Structure formats: C-alpha cells, structure tokens
Amino acid sequence: MSALDDYRRALLALLSGCEEHVDALQEAGSLLAGSLRGGGVLHVFGSGHSMLPAIDATFRAGGLAPVNLVHDPALAPWEPTRVSAIERLPGYGTALTELQDLREGEMLVVLSHSGINPVPVEVAQHARSRGLTVVAITSRAHSLASPSRHPEGLRLLDVADIVLDTGAPVGDVTVTLPDGVETGPASTVVATFLLHSLAIAAMESLIAEGAAPPVLRSMNRAGGDDSNARAIAPYRDRLSRDP
C-alpha cells in the first residue's frame, strides 16, 4: 500500500466520521434557515489555512448567496509569518469583529483547526455577545492536546454554541513517510465539507417550509449571471467584496 493509498483512506475515514454530526448539522441548519428567512446573513471566519474553507463558501456556485467573509489581509494564508504572530495577539479578534455588521439572530461560523489562539476565540465571543449563534469547526483532538494561548485559557470549542469536530489529528497530519516525514493534511478538506453540509441543511430546511433558498448558480451556465444578480441583490451592501 502506498502513501497515496494511506492518505485517501485517512480522508475517507474522516469524512465518514462526520456522520456523527448529522444532528448538530441539522440543528445548525435549522437555525441558519430561520435567520435567512428573516433576511439574515451567514458570516464565516478563519485565519491562515482555516480561511480557505471560509473563502470557498463565499460567492460560489451551489452555495448560499448571503455569505459574508469576515477577514483581514493580515490573517490571510499567503502571509504565514504575519498570521502566526497576529492570531496570537489578545484583543485583535475583538477589534476585528467590532468593525463587522453583525446582527442579532444571525449565524457566524468560526473555523480553526487548533482553536487555541486568541483571535478565533475572541471573534466567537464577541459575536455571541451581539446575539449571534456561533458554530465552531475545529479539531477537538488537536485543541485539547495543545495549551491555549488565550489569556483566560479558553479554546474555540469552549465559547461556541455548536461545535463540529473535523476529527483531524494532532498536527493535522495523517501520513508518515520514511525518515519520519509527516504529511497528509486533512483539516481543510473536512472543514470545507462540514461548512457546505451546514449550508445544504439550511437549504433543505427552507424548502421543507415552502421557501426558496437563496442559492448561487455557476456564472458559466446560461442565465447564471442574471440569476446570481437577483439572489445577491437583497444582501449586496452586507457582503465582503475583497476576500
């Protein structure tokens, strides 16, 4: 069996393990559907590579139209040295979130593999203080195996309303090559799956209640541009334009 086989099997096992989150996803989907019915927006946040699933949920074919990316260029994955320093700064996450148009009754998804740095914890805390439902997508195994860097010792999983565990292992590696080389990152794949699953659960809930979910189509399909313009129009002033 090759390392590629090992990696594929590891990812499939983690994705299969997400089945245990069906109830939590349905709960979160129902809450999100309620927010969307009232004109609410889904907010998503991640720093470093945890920003990638958040970006993937934003302005994408088959995804929800009202998705707002809460972001800061200093926390982008293409600035790894800067990210590692800034996401550990107490107070930065609170300041970032205070600048956002977050409204009571809406939902914020915070993605962080480790969930131990101050920034994602503060983003979640501040959103909850403003009456939002906070969903965490994180690795419980990695988080509990690592000391928190938050001043009060908090982790993301301690401050979220709903926690979706990626199951990604400590260090986010699933494959060990000869000479002890560790590789096979998994958190981004599983986190993206869970975030899209949450959106699909909300869509299904809306349809069951007779409401049309605001879903985007591929702009490369006939009529896609016009359809997307209509879907985004009610939320245009509240969506990030600079991911």
URQUISUL-V915757 format. One record per residue. RES is the residue in three letters. PHI is phi as a letter, one per 20 degrees, with the letter a starting at -180 (NA if undefined). PSI is psi in whole degrees, 0 to 359 (none if undefined). Layout:
((RES | PHI | PSI) (RES | PHI | PSI))
This chain:
((MET | NA | 132) (SER | e | 170) (ALA | f | 328) (LEU | f | 321) (ASP | f | 316) (ASP | f | 317) (TYR | f | 314) (ARG | f | 315) (ARG | f | 321) (ALA | f | 316) (LEU | f | 317) (LEU | f | 322) (ALA | f | 319) (LEU | f | 318) (LEU | f | 320) (SER | f | 324) (GLY | f | 342) (CYS | f | 347) (GLU | g | 331) (GLU | f | 351) (HIS | e | 9) (VAL | g | 315) (ASP | f | 316) (ALA | f | 322) (LEU | f | 320) (GLN | f | 319) (GLU | f | 311) (ALA | f | 320) (GLY | f | 320) (SER | f | 318) (LEU | f | 319) (LEU | f | 319) (ALA | g | 319) (GLY | f | 320) (SER | f | 316) (LEU | f | 323) (ARG | f | 328) (GLY | e | 11) (GLY | n | 12) (GLY | f | 169) (VAL | c | 145) (LEU | e | 124) (HIS | d | 141) (VAL | c | 140) (PHE | b | 139) (GLY | b | 154) (SER | c | 155) (GLY | m | 220) (HIS | f | 343) (SER | f | 350) (MET | f | 336) (LEU | f | 314) (PRO | f | 325) (ALA | f | 317) (ILE | f | 320) (ASP | f | 334) (ALA | e | 356) (THR | d | 127) (PHE | l | 53) (ARG | c | 147) (ALA | g | 132) (GLY | n | 358) (GLY | d | 172) (LEU | f | 142) (ALA | f | 313) (PRO | e | 67) (VAL | d | 121) (ASN | d | 121) (LEU | e | 112) (VAL | e | 112) (HIS | b | 166) (ASP | b | 127) (PRO | g | 331) (ALA | f | 346) (LEU | d | 10) (ALA | f | 150) (PRO | f | 341) (TRP | e | 7) (GLU | c | 60) (PRO | f | 320) (THR | f | 317) (ARG | f | 317) (VAL | g | 312) (SER | g | 331) (ALA | e | 314) (ILE | f | 323) (GLU | f | 353) (ARG | e | 359) (LEU | e | 115) (PRO | f | 136) (GLY | n | 338) (TYR | f | 318) (GLY | f | 322) (THR | f | 314) (ALA | f | 317) (LEU | f | 315) (THR | f | 329) (GLU | f | 336) (LEU | e | 354) (GLN | e | 152) (ASP | e | 78) (LEU | d | 132) (ARG | c | 144) (GLU | g | 136) (GLY | n | 350) (GLU | e | 180) (MET | c | 141) (LEU | c | 128) (VAL | d | 124) (VAL | d | 123) (LEU | d | 128) (SER | a | 120) (HIS | g | 312) (SER | e | 321) (GLY | m | 23) (ILE | d | 351) (ASN | e | 152) (PRO | g | 321) (VAL | g | 304) (PRO | f | 327) (VAL | f | 314) (GLU | f | 322) (VAL | g | 314) (ALA | f | 315) (GLN | g | 313) (HIS | f | 320) (ALA | f | 318) (ARG | f | 323) (SER | f | 339) (ARG | e | 10) (GLY | n | 17) (LEU | e | 152) (THR | e | 128) (VAL | d | 124) (VAL | d | 127) (ALA | d | 134) (ILE | d | 111) (THR | b | 171) (SER | d | 110) (ARG | f | 320) (ALA | f | 311) (HIS | f | 318) (SER | f | 314) (LEU | f | 342) (ALA | e | 355) (SER | c | 141) (PRO | f | 137) (SER | f | 144) (ARG | e | 0) (HIS | f | 141) (PRO | g | 330) (GLU | d | 9) (GLY | m | 18) (LEU | e | 154) (ARG | d | 162) (LEU | g | 320) (LEU | f | 345) (ASP | e | 339) (VAL | d | 6) (ALA | e | 154) (ASP | f | 321) (ILE | c | 132) (VAL | d | 125) (LEU | d | 114) (ASP | e | 120) (THR | f | 336) (GLY | m | 359) (ALA | g | 137) (PRO | f | 169) (VAL | g | 132) (GLY | n | 354) (ASP | l | 41) (VAL | c | 141) (THR | c | 353) (VAL | c | 135) (THR | d | 119) (LEU | e | 171) (PRO | g | 153) (ASP | m | 17) (GLY | m | 19) (VAL | f | 121) (GLU | e | 133) (THR | b | 196) (GLY | m | 52) (PRO | g | 143) (ALA | c | 339) (SER | f | 321) (THR | f | 318) (VAL | f | 311) (VAL | f | 320) (ALA | f | 320) (THR | f | 317) (PHE | g | 315) (LEU | f | 321) (LEU | f | 317) (HIS | f | 325) (SER | f | 319) (LEU | f | 316) (ALA | f | 318) (ILE | f | 321) (ALA | f | 321) (ALA | f | 318) (MET | g | 315) (GLU | f | 320) (SER | f | 318) (LEU | f | 316) (ILE | f | 320) (ALA | f | 334) (GLU | e | 8) (GLY | n | 15) (ALA | d | 147) (ALA | e | 120) (PRO | f | 141) (PRO | f | 90) (VAL | d | 139) (LEU | e | 151) (ARG | d | 164) (SER | f | 131) (MET | f | 350) (ASN | e | 13) (ARG | d | 152) (ALA | g | 130) (GLY | n | 0) (GLY | f | 316) (ASP | f | 314) (ASP | f | 318) (SER | f | 317) (ASN | f | 323) (ALA | f | 320) (ARG | f | 321) (ALA | f | 324) (ILE | e | 334) (ALA | g | 315) (PRO | f | 344) (TYR | d | 2) (ARG | g | 320) (ASP | f | 354) (ARG | d | 3) (LEU | d | 140) (SER | f | 142) (ARG | d | 357) (ASP | c | 64) (PRO | f | none))
